[in-house]
Amino acid sequence: MKKYQSITDSQIQVGMSDEFVKEVTQENIEQFAHITGDENPLHMDDEFAKTTQFGGRIAHGMYSAALISAVIGMKMPGPGATYLGQTLTFKAPVHFGDVLVARAQVSEIKQKTKFKIVTLKTTVTNQDGTVVTDGEATIIPAKDSK
């Protein structure tokens, strides 16, 4: 059985962070559109998108949010974490060829009776360091195995 690497409730600390990096490709965005059903021509149709304020196709805002989910689910705090909520603000458009860095950093930990609720500052930046998406997530980290 595969052993997953998680930061558990006894290990997690304020200030810890990790990131997930992914290049945005036309294929990724088309797959995302088909999976979600959001085939807005802003994301799918070159001719339509040329007439918009962006001058061409852009990625869905929720694509960058999905990368936040990837960093939380696989790295910070990783497998076994329960995602409770997420706020998002989309700050800048994402274009094909952009390299996005989704980052999650522990900003607060609240001890409840049976578990901890952890608040994460979440940001997604492009290759130029421009913040394209930011927000805050709340999670429950995985329990320590006994």
C-alpha positions in Angstrom: 0.0 0.0 0.0 1.3 3.5 -1.0 2.3 5.7 1.9 1.1 9.3 1.5 3.0 12.2 3.0 0.8 14.4 5.1 1.3 17.1 7.7 -0.9 15.9 10.5 -2.8 17.8 13.2 0.1 17.4 15.7 2.7 18.5 13.2 1.1 21.6 11.6 2.3 25.0 12.7 1.6 28.6 11.8 4.0 29.8 9.0 4.3 26.4 7.3 3.7 26.6 3.5 4.1 24.7 0.3 3.3 25.2 -3.4 2.1 23.5 -6.5 3.3 24.6 -10.0 1.6 24.0 -13.3 1.8 25.5 -16.8 -1.5 26.5 -18.3 -2.1 24.9 -21.7 -4.9 25.2 -24.2 -5.5 21.4 -23.7 -5.8 21.8 -19.9 -8.4 24.6 -20.3 -10.4 22.7 -22.9 -10.4 19.6 -20.6 -11.4 21.7 -17.6 -14.3 23.3 -19.7 -15.6 19.9 -20.8 -15.3 18.4 -17.3 -17.1 21.4 -15.6 -19.5 22.2 -18.3 -18.3 25.8 -18.3 -17.7 26.3 -22.0 -18.1 30.1 -22.0 -16.7 31.3 -25.4 -14.3 33.6 -23.4 -12.4 30.4 -22.7 -13.2 28.3 -25.8 -13.7 30.5 -28.9 -10.8 32.5 -30.3 -13.0 34.8 -32.5 -15.4 35.6 -29.6 -12.6 36.1 -27.1 -10.8 38.6 -29.4 -13.8 40.9 -29.0 -13.5 41.0 -25.2 -11.4 43.3 -23.0 -8.8 40.5 -22.8 -8.2 40.4 -26.5 -8.1 36.6 -26.6 -9.0 33.5 -24.7 -8.2 33.2 -21.0 -8.4 30.4 -18.5 -11.3 30.0 -16.1 -10.8 31.7 -12.7 -11.8 28.4 -11.1 -8.8 26.7 -12.9 -6.5 28.6 -10.6 -8.7 27.7 -7.7 -8.4 24.1 -8.6 -4.6 24.5 -8.3 -5.2 25.7 -4.7 -7.1 22.5 -4.1 -4.1 20.5 -5.5 -1.6 22.2 -3.1 -4.0 21.6 -0.1 -4.8 18.0 -1.0 -1.3 16.9 -2.0 1.2 19.1 -0.1 -0.1 21.6 2.6 -1.2 19.8 4.6 -1.7 17.0 2.1 -3.6 13.7 1.9 -6.3 13.2 4.5 -7.0 16.9 5.0 -10.7 17.9 4.9 -11.4 21.1 2.9 -14.0 23.1 4.7 -14.2 26.4 2.8 -12.5 28.8 0.5 -12.8 32.5 -0.3 -11.4 33.7 -3.7 -10.7 36.9 -5.4 -9.6 36.8 -9.1 -7.1 39.6 -9.6 -5.7 39.2 -13.1 -6.4 37.1 -16.2 -4.6 33.8 -16.8 -3.3 33.1 -20.3 -2.2 30.0 -22.2 1.5 29.6 -21.5 1.4 31.1 -18.0 3.1 29.2 -15.3 1.0 29.3 -12.2 2.3 28.8 -8.6 -0.4 28.0 -6.1 0.7 28.5 -2.5 -0.9 27.7 0.8 0.5 29.1 4.1 -0.8 28.3 7.6 -2.0 31.6 9.1 -4.1 30.4 12.1 -4.8 27.2 14.0 -7.8 26.8 16.3 -8.1 23.8 18.6 -11.6 22.4 18.8 -12.6 19.5 21.1 -11.8 16.7 18.7 -9.8 18.3 15.9 -8.0 21.5 14.7 -9.4 24.0 12.2 -6.5 25.5 10.2 -6.8 28.7 8.2 -4.5 29.0 5.1 -3.6 32.1 3.2 -3.9 31.0 -0.5 -2.4 32.7 -3.5 -1.8 31.9 -7.1 0.8 33.9 -9.0 2.0 33.8 -12.6 5.6 33.6 -13.8 5.9 37.3 -13.5 4.9 37.2 -9.8 1.5 38.8 -10.5 -1.1 37.6 -8.1 -3.9 36.2 -10.3 -6.0 34.7 -7.4 -6.0 35.0 -3.7 -8.1 34.1 -0.7 -8.3 32.0 2.4 -9.0 28.4 3.0 -10.1 26.5 6.1 -9.2 22.8 6.5 -9.0 20.0 9.1 -5.6 18.3 8.9 -5.3 14.6 8.9 -5.2 12.9 12.3 -2.0 11.3 13.5 -2.0 7.5 12.8 -1.8 5.5 16.0 
